[in-house]
Amino acid sequence: MRNGRYILAITLLLAALGAADALAAAGSYEAHARRPAYDSAALALVGTGSYRTARRHDELKVTVCLRKRTAGRFFDVRCETATGAGKKVKAQVSVPGCVAGVWRTRATGETRGRSGEWINQAVAVSKPFRC
């Protein structure tokens, strides 16, 4: 009788650990946005971003936008979207010149779920850059 309780306790413990690992694997995704930078060779303001997951996926998507502050609010000026398979996808967006003001890069990433919808959305915003 005593051995049965130990076996049951060990089984429940292993099941709980397995469920925790599954939740961690499903929930480990993140977006990154780098601070915009002025490229003097291309005469353009460039923003880069990425989306990363812990496990491989058939389809990942990241949308990177350069945002400019006007009247105290940030507005998207230009966006680029990139898709790919694997664990990470990167994208880059640029605007000509460097219009005076405060700029940020925003990256939004998603993973395609089994039923075809986009899931696991993550958003990141960079530190401001002043032109």
VOBA-1610 file (N, C-alpha, C; in pm, whole numbers, padded with zeros to 5 digits, always signed):
BEGIN
Met+00081-00118+00000Met+00000+00000+00000Met+00087+00126+00000Arg+00194+00120+00075Arg+00282+00235+00085Arg+00350+00264-00049Asn+00392+00161-00122Asn+00456+00179-00252Asn+00361+00243-00352Gly+00234+00211-00343Gly+00133+00267-00433Gly+00123+00418-00417Arg+00131+00466-00293Arg+00124+00610-00268Arg+00246+00682-00325Tyr+00362+00619-00311Tyr+00484+00679-00365Tyr+00478+00686-00518Ile+00431+00581-00578Ile+00419+00578-00725Ile+00320+00685-00771Leu+00208+00698-00700Leu+00108+00799-00735Leu+00167+00940-00718Ala+00240+00964-00610Ala+00300+01095-00586Ala+00402+01129-00693Ile+00485+01033-00730Ile+00586+01056-00834Ile+00520+01082-00968Thr+00415+01009-01001Thr+00343+01027-01126Thr+00281+01166-01133Leu+00219+01210-01023Leu+00160+01344-01021Leu+00266+01453-01033Leu+00379+01433-00968Leu+00489+01529-00976Leu+00543+01540-01118Leu+00564+01427-01183Leu+00614+01428-01321Leu+00513+01491-01416Ala+00384+01466-01394Ala+00280+01526-01478Ala+00279+01677-01461Ala+00295+01723-01338Ala+00298+01867-01313Ala+00419+01932-01378Leu+00535+01869-01370Leu+00655+01922-01434Leu+00642+01924-01585Gly+00583+01821-01642Gly+00561+01816-01787Gly+00467+01925-01832Ala+00362+01953-01756Ala+00268+02060-01790Ala+00337+02195-01781Ala+00422+02215-01682Ala+00494+02341-01668Ala+00589+02363-01786Asp+00657+02257-01831Asp+00746+02269-01947Asp+00668+02303-02072Ala+00551+02241-02090Ala+00469+02268-02207Ala+00421+02413-02207Leu+00381+02464-02091Leu+00338+02604-02083Leu+00454+02699-02110Ala+00571+02667-02059Ala+00687+02753-02081Ala+00724+02756-02228Ala+00720+02640-02295Ala+00755+02634-02437Ala+00654+02709-02521Ala+00526+02700-02485Ala+00423+02767-02563Ala+00427+02917-02543Gly+00470+02963-02427Gly+00464+03104-02397Gly+00596+03179-02412Ser+00698+03116-02464Ser+00827+03186-02474Ser+00844+03242-02614Tyr+00803+03366-02629Tyr+00815+03439-02754Tyr+00835+03586-02719Glu+00908+03658-02804Glu+00931+03798-02775Glu+00969+03875-02901Ala+00935+04003-02899Ala+00971+04093-03008Ala+01081+04187-02958His+01165+04231-03050His+01272+04326-03018His+01270+04438-03121Ala+01285+04561-03073Ala+01293+04677-03162Ala+01419+04755-03127Arg+01503+04779-03227Arg+01626+04856-03206Arg+01597+05003-03229Arg+01667+05085-03156Arg+01654+05230-03169Arg+01688+05269-03313Pro+01610+05359-03376Pro+01641+05401-03512Pro+01780+05464-03519Ala+01841+05455-03635Ala+01974+05512-03655Ala+01978+05577-03794Tyr+02050+05686-03803Tyr+02066+05753-03932Tyr+02183+05692-04006Asp+02157+05643-04128Asp+02261+05586-04213Asp+02307+05695-04309Ser+02423+05753-04284Ser+02471+05865-04365Ser+02509+05821-04507Ala+02542+05695-04526Ala+02576+05647-04660Ala+02450+05639-04747Ala+02340+05596-04689Ala+02214+05583-04764Ala+02126+05706-04749Leu+02166+05800-04662Leu+02087+05919-04633Leu+01945+05882-04592Ala+01934+05789-04498Ala+01803+05740-04454Ala+01806+05707-04306Leu+01689+05720-04244Leu+01670+05678-04106Leu+01623+05533-04110Val+01692+05445-04038Val+01665+05300-04047Val+01625+05245-03911Gly+01520+05164-03912Gly+01476+05093-03792Gly+01475+04944-03818Thr+01519+04864-03722Thr+01519+04718-03737Thr+01448+04655-03618Gly+01390+04539-03644Gly+01320+04466-03539Gly+01320+04318-03569Ser+01286+04238-03468Ser+01282+04094-03486Ser+01178+04033-03393Tyr+01144+03908-03422Tyr+01051+03829-03341Tyr+01114+03692-03324Arg+01120+03643-03201Arg+01189+03516-03170Arg+01099+03427-03085Thr+01104+03297-03112Thr+01033+03198-03031Thr+01131+03093-02982Ala+01089+03019-02880Ala+01177+02917-02823Ala+01183+02791-02909Arg+01076+02763-02980Arg+01075+02644-03065Arg+01047+02682-03210Arg+01077+02592-03300Arg+01063+02616-03443Arg+00916+02621-03483His+00882+02714-03575His+00747+02727-03628His+00753+02730-03780Asp+00645+02687-03843Asp+00638+02688-03990Asp+00627+02830-04045Glu+00563+02920-03969Glu+00550+03056-04019Glu+00552+03156-03903Leu+00643+03252-03914Leu+00655+03364-03822Leu+00639+03492-03902Lys+00591+03597-03837Lys+00573+03724-03906Lys+00615+03836-03812Val+00689+03934-03864Val+00723+04054-03788Val+00695+04176-03875Thr+00633+04276-03815Thr+00609+04403-03881Thr+00686+04510-03805Val+00773+04582-03875Val+00856+04685-03814Val+00813+04819-03870Cys+00787+04914-03781Cys+00741+05048-03821Cys+00831+05155-03761Leu+00856+05259-03840Leu+00920+05380-03789Leu+00807+05474-03752Arg+00812+05524-03628Arg+00706+05609-03575Arg+00764+05745-03540Lys+00691+05851-03572Lys+00735+05989-03544Lys+00635+06051-03447Arg+00692+06126-03350Arg+00605+06194-03254Arg+00560+06327-03312Thr+00429+06346-03313Thr+00367+06469-03358Thr+00257+06504-03260Ala+00260+06624-03208Ala+00159+06673-03113Ala+00148+06579-02992Gly+00262+06527-02947Gly+00263+06445-02826Gly+00226+06300-02845Arg+00194+06256-02967Arg+00158+06117-02995Arg+00247+06063-03106Phe+00270+05931-03102Phe+00350+05867-03206Phe+00259+05812-03316Phe+00300+05835-03442Phe+00226+05787-03557Phe+00319+05707-03647Asp+00266+05598-03705Asp+00343+05518-03799Asp+00366+05598-03927Val+00492+05606-03970Val+00526+05675-04093Val+00544+05573-04205Arg+00619+05467-04176Arg+00640+05361-04275Arg+00658+05229-04203Cys+00603+05121-04261Cys+00612+04987-04203Cys+00658+04886-04308Glu+00726+04784-04265Glu+00766+04671-04350Glu+00735+04542-04274Thr+00689+04440-04346Thr+00657+04310-04287Thr+00744+04203-04351Ala+00795+04113-04269Ala+00874+03999-04317Ala+00817+03872-04254Thr+00819+03763-04331Thr+00776+03634-04279Thr+00887+03533-04300Gly+00881+03425-04226Gly+00980+03321-04239Gly+00945+03202-04152Ala+01023+03098-04163Ala+01006+02978-04082Ala+01125+02966-03988Gly+01106+02894-03880Gly+01216+02873-03786Gly+01186+02930-03651Lys+01289+02985-03588Lys+01277+03041-03454Lys+01283+03193-03452Lys+01331+03256-03561Lys+01349+03401-03560Lys+01326+03459-03699Val+01268+03576-03702Val+01249+03649-03827Val+01285+03796-03800Lys+01352+03860-03897Lys+01396+03999-03884Lys+01336+04081-03997Ala+01323+04213-03971Ala+01278+04306-04074Ala+01344+04441-04051Gln+01348+04519-04158Gln+01409+04652-04154Gln+01323+04748-04234Val+01312+04870-04186Val+01234+04972-04254Val+01316+05101-04254Ser+01298+05183-04358Ser+01372+05309-04364Ser+01286+05418-04426Val+01321+05542-04391Val+01259+05659-04453Val+01372+05748-04502Pro+01352+05818-04614Pro+01457+05905-04666Pro+01485+06022-04570Gly+01611+06055-04556Gly+01650+06168-04473Gly+01627+06141-04325Cys+01631+06251-04250Cys+01607+06241-04106Cys+01528+06365-04067Val+01397+06359-04081Val+01309+06473-04051Val+01320+06505-03903Ala+01339+06631-03871Ala+01357+06673-03732Ala+01241+06628-03645Gly+01275+06578-03528Gly+01174+06533-03433Gly+01220+06408-03361Val+01127+06345-03289Val+01155+06225-03212Val+01098+06105-03287Trp+01181+06000-03303Trp+01144+05879-03375Trp+01161+05757-03285Arg+01082+05654-03312Arg+01094+05524-03245Arg+01072+05414-03346Thr+01125+05297-03313Thr+01097+05177-03392Thr+01002+05090-03313Arg+00901+05036-03380Arg+00807+04945-03315Arg+00805+04814-03393Ala+00820+04702-03321Ala+00816+04569-03384Ala+00699+04490-03326Thr+00620+04430-03414Thr+00508+04345-03374Thr+00527+04210-03440Gly+00536+04104-03359Gly+00557+03970-03413Gly+00445+03876-03377Glu+00424+03776-03464Glu+00319+03676-03443Glu+00363+03542-03499Thr+00298+03437-03453Thr+00322+03300-03499Thr+00192+03245-03556Arg+00201+03170-03665Arg+00081+03108-03723Arg+00048+02982-03643Gly-00076+02976-03592Gly-00122+02861-03514Gly-00161+02744-03603Arg-00191+02631-03541Arg-00229+02510-03616Arg-00356+02528-03696Ser-00448+02610-03644Ser-00574+02630-03715Ser-00567+02745-03816Gly-00447+02805-03832Gly-00428+02906-03935Gly-00434+03049-03889Glu-00477+03075-03766Glu-00484+03212-03718Glu-00349+03254-03660Trp-00327+03387-03655Trp-00204+03440-03598Trp-00218+03447-03447Ile-00121+03390-03374Ile-00126+03383-03228Ile+00007+03431-03169Asn+00016+03435-03039Asn+00139+03469-02965Asn+00196+03603-03009Gln+00110+03705-03010Gln+00156+03837-03051Gln+00243+03901-02942Ala+00351+03961-02985Ala+00440+04034-02895Ala+00476+04167-02961Val+00483+04272-02881Val+00513+04407-02931Val+00630+04464-02851Ala+00720+04531-02922Ala+00832+04599-02856Ala+00849+04737-02917Val+00886+04833-02834Val+00909+04970-02879Val+01048+05011-02833Ser+01122+05073-02924Ser+01260+05113-02893Ser+01265+05241-02811Lys+01384+05274-02768Lys+01408+05403-02706Lys+01400+05511-02813Pro+01369+05634-02775Pro+01354+05739-02876Pro+01487+05782-02938Phe+01478+05831-03060Phe+01593+05885-03133Phe+01553+06024-03183Arg+01639+06120-03163Arg+01609+06257-03206Arg+01694+06294-03328Cys+01627+06340-03431Cys+01697+06388-03553Cys+01721+06536-03541
//
